[in-house]
Amino acid sequence: LEYIFEVKENTTVDGKKKVLPADLIRCELFYPTQTENQESTELVKKLAEEVANVWINELEDPKKATSHHLSSTEGKWSWGEATEANKKAGLGKQATNDYAESPFTGMKEEYQKIGSQLNPLHASAAGHARFNGDFFCKETELTRRTLDPSVTDGFFFDLKEHSPEMISSLISLCISSSSEVRNEAKEAISNQQNA
């Protein structure tokens, strides 16, 4: 979010200057300067209150699965009902299934870090590898910060330790098929753009 609100600039419609669009939108939302936005502030507050009440009623409805995840309803999967062991085990873990359901989340983060020169296929793979911890190396991490010594290496380093031949084979496969994969990705993008 820091990148979106404090770094990412776009050129204005007239092309005369660069601005932080997300920051401008947020400022106008909470501190309106345009007359029509100032005049509608009270109405928007009433609407927000109504919408919030509808959402709460929907989320807390015992017939719906969401109610099982809310502490306000003493849901069986809620934080309020979780054991201390489960709370501790959940610290630092991804709390959503964005990465599992959508490669676009990891891809978007890679694009934001590296920029538009990155192939979408590579960006998506990098996001998944990071989320899965495939290239996590505990020795490197231990030098950066205090880490639970029971944490294990990611798939790549674990495989390297137990089966060096498999690692060599995996790297050879990646190198030999990289050109074909890149060409397929380019063709898929081209087909999508021409559709």
Secondary structure, 3 states (H helix, E strand, C coil): CHHHHHCCCEECCCCCCEECHHHHHHHHHHCCCCHHHHHCHHHHHHHHHHHHHHHHHHHHCCCCHHHHHCHHHCCCCCHHHCCHHHHHHHCCCCCCCHHHHCHHHHHHHHHHHHCCCCCHHHHHHHHHHHHHCCCCCHHHHHHHCCCCCCCCCCHHHHHHHHCHHHHHHHHHHHHHHHHHHHHHHHHHHHHHHHC
